[in-house]
Amino acid sequence: MVNNYSEKKLYGYAGKILYIDLTKRKVSIKPLNSELAKMFIGGKGFIAELLYDLLPPKIDPFSPENALVFATGPLNGTIWPGTKNIVGAKSPLTGIYMDSYFSGRFGAELKYAGYDALVITGRSDKPVYLWIDDGSVEFRDATHIWGKSTYETYDIVKEEVGDVTAQVVCIGPAGENLVRFATIDADVHRQAARCGGGAVMGSKKLKAIAVRGSGDIEVAKLDEFLRLAEEFTDILKKTPDTRMYSELGTPSCVPFANSEALWPYRNWQDQVFNDAVNEYKGETQKERLWVKHRSGFACCMQCEKVAILRKGPRVGEVVHGIEYETLAMIGVNCGFADLDALAYANFLCDYYGLDTISTGTVAAFAMELYERGILTKEDTGGLKLEFGNYEALHKLIELIAFRKGIGNILAEGVKRAAERIGKGAEKYAIHVKGLELPAWAARGAPGMGLQYATVDRGGCHQRGWPIMYEVGGLALYDGTTVERLSIKGKAKAVKWEQDLTTAMGTLVLCDFTRFGTNPKYFSMALSLATGWNIDFNEFMKIGERVWNLIRMFNVREGISRKDDTLPRRFIEEPVPSGPAKGHKITPEEFNEMLSEYYKLRGWDEEGRPTKEKLAKLGLLL
Amino acid sequence: MVGSIIFHSDKCSGCHICELACSAIKNKVFGLRRARIAVKTLKHGLLDSFVICIQCLDPACMKICPVNAIRRDERTGIILVDEEKCTGCGLCVKVCPVEGIKLDPKTRKAIKCDLCLGNPICVKWCPTGALEYIVR
């Protein structure tokens, strides 16, 4: 590989990594290693590399040794559409690798301040927040904001640093109370929601991080980069997918999810809830809640919506429009169709700092146990946890955030909660590797099932979404198509999806920017930003490399075939209605898909990457 | 003729593309605080405000500048900074009523919007129509 650019200047990068030890209150800065940058690019790649390197095996995620890593890629801070932010750690919810994306421009500010990544270790002896202002890093006392909501914290920190344009991430009471699915909140309304990053911050007594940078990012070939960004933006603006997100946001998929029986009703006892469609769809939210569109940083899509609570105890509060995942996991899964009650539940989760997917799952789980008599009124402290009882749900959210009563058990996540409760509760716990599943079905989409079983961080839909091939009918990358209920071709689709989304993760790109566009633009943008010649095949190989490194992290933590599973309900109970009525994923089908997947990945029958595979990916040094 | 940039706050999605385009054209880099314009998001996302020089008819910045680095272009009416003359004293920043002029964090010289001399790049890149260029 020949390039004409000096090795000293890493185009597209800030060139440094900032390390903060909260125990010793020590700050150190190291130059970014250019060879590592080429191998792992940034974002998810840096997080995988840093966590694999820094964390001793089998540590307690709440111990000071755990590292919280915010990382950026070469496109963050530039005009390329749809760059997000990513944070990683060892997850307190799953005990394995985690990363979580969030919107806003935290990463851009970090780069303008001079850093490609921020690594936080140790534990402060008292509540603290960080103020990173270019080269200066301050440890500021946070005793006065400990206990406050994300909304209040955001306002206070911005006021104290004295600049509304500084970027702030923070935790709410849920993170402080070590709720294992607590979020890291950004920009009030956006969250790094999944896997409990907020609890890792809480365990470190780190309430917030504010960052501001006055510097800039230089790309290798500016004119060509701008032309490509303009071309890609034009394509994005014209795709039906983008127009749908601009108009109706993620709730635009509500009618599809219900008619194809792909969303969770009553803790996945069914996958259809007709009454909720009109109440929760984008058109209704637009009319009743939304007041403004918002975009992610440098993005033309406007998929985010600003909304106002129109009813209830916090009427007038500015909230975020209710995303598909939230309306499905909390509204549909808990069995109620009431937009105002849902908006208030969404507000409570954001305000206290709880992941709405995990919260919706543990709440629906508790409701099913209550209705089956496994939990009684004594267990719930008098709460009538019946499906559809949203008033009980609102109270339950507070109990979880403050770890009171039954909330203290549910705050552990659905896997641990089921173990604690016993009495056969495990059967109703919907998770993979301890991560509560999001609102896309596996029954009726077996490739989605394989996806859930093999995702690096546990049950997640954001590392590939095979439903677009299985139900959406789109052709795979090689032009082939798949049958919805067949397992044929699904392992191939899953591997491709994971490698692509992981490669995109090294650039910290939003998933939505791949819909209706050509992913070759991503490797072209990477090449023009850095001056390296990285073609699409190499880009996909980088994704595969990072995926394998993360698998090695998880193997080191004890993960193997036994953990690549699905919730029992999806294996044992056929889906009762909808187009895939009667479908379940049999153990035979599942094992066949899984073996095929391991083979395509170059992993052994236990799901461990082979030496040959690792050598091919440059991971055996 | 040179006109002015109108900001439609309700259409602004807070994407900051305008500032990135500005810094790319003026400085060949991407950096929000090196841009000559700024979008500030307020009230928990309910409001985006736009910060830009309003090309005053009788500009305080021009009057206060001790080295006469700020002048009005006779033909267009645009207020321009001569960066060669500017000493970075910051008096213009102090007296500007709208934060329309600032010191570049890198060069420490006064910078401000010059409407790209009639073809503003921020308006060209704005994806939502929040920025509009009107020639009177």
Interface residues (C-beta under 8 A of the other chain):
Chain A: G77 T78 I79 R105 A108 Y112 Y151 V164 T165 D187 V188 H189 G213 S214 G215 D216 I217 E218 V219 L222 L226 E230 T233 K237 V291 K292 H293 R294 S295 G296 F297 A298 C299 C300 Q302 E304 V306 V318
Chain B: D10 S13 G14 C15 H16 I17 L20 A21 S23 A24 N27 K28 V29 F30 G31 L32 R33 R34 A38 K40 T41 L42 K43 H44 G45 L46 P105 K106 W125 P127 T128
